[in-house]
Amino acid sequence: MEILTYITKRQLIATLLLFVAVVIFFTVKYISDNLLLQPHGTATIYSAPFNVTVKYHKTTKKISSSAKGVEVPLPVGEYDVTFSAKEFSDYTERVSIEDKGTYKIAFRLTPQTEEAKRQLEEKSLEYDPIYQSIYVLEREKYVSQNPSQDIATRNKFPYRGRGFSVSVCSAYRKDTIDKKGLGLCLSVDPISVGDKELTEYAINELKGLIGDDIEKYDIKINNSIFPRQEEIEKGLVYDCSRPDFAFCYLYNDSSSALPHA
C-alpha cells in the first residue's frame, strides 16, 4: 500500500512538472510570437502589389497594404526584411528598428509573368500613390546623405510623369562623385518597360527638366546606365536592350577606368 502511495505521489509530481513545463513553453511562445509584448518599432509598408509576404529572422507573415500603406510591428534590431509575391521578383531592404520608433518601406516588385504585369496594369491608378511614396523616400534618403548636391536641380525631384518617374539617387562615375555631382534614376512603370516610345518620351521629359547638358548628371534608366556619347564611341558600353526591356546599356568588363555602381 505504501509502495502504491509512493508511486502515485511520484506520478502526481511528474504530471504537475509536465503541466508547468507546458504552460511555460506556450507562454514563452505566445510572447515571442506577439511582438506587441516585446520591444518593437512600427514600419509603414507601401507595396505594389498590395498583397505580399514579409520574411525576417524566422518569421513569415502575409500582409495586405493599400495606397495609404499598412502598419506592421517589427522587432528591434538591424536585419534584412524580404517581401515577395507569386509571379514577382523579391525585394529585400536592410532595416534598423528602434523601440517605439517608426520606419517607412516603399517598394514595387518586378513582375515575372504576363499575368503579374496585368495585375499591376489593372490597378495602375491605385498603385500610383505607392510609386510616388517610393520616390519621396528615395529622395529623402539621398538628400540626407548628400546635403551638398545641386540644390536647384535636386528640388525638382521626385517627378512623376505619364508612365514614369524620376528621383535623385547615387552618382556612379568617378568624375561625377569627385565633383559631388548628382545622380538621377528614371523608372518606367513595370508594365511599360518594353515600350520604346514611352521610354524615349520619358528621356525627353527628363531633358526638359534638367536642360541640354544631360551628360552633367549620372543617369540610370530602369537600373541600367544612360551612357555618355564618349563611352559609346570608345566601346566602353554595350546595348543590352531586348523586346521586353526597351532601354538597356551596361559597361563592358574592360571599362575598369570608369568606376561605376
Secondary structure by P-SEA (a helix, b strand, c coil): caaaaaaaaaaaaaaaaaaaaaaaaaaaaaaaaccccccbbbbbbbbcccbbbbbcccccbbbbbcccbbbbbbcbbbbbbbbbcccbbbbbbbbbbcccbbbbbbbbbbbccaaaaaaaaaacccaaaaaaaaaaaaaaaaaaaccccaaaaaaacccccccbbbbbbbbccaaaaaacbbbbbbbccccccccaaaaaaaaaaaaaacccccccccccccccccccaaaaaaccccccccccccbbbbbcccccccccc
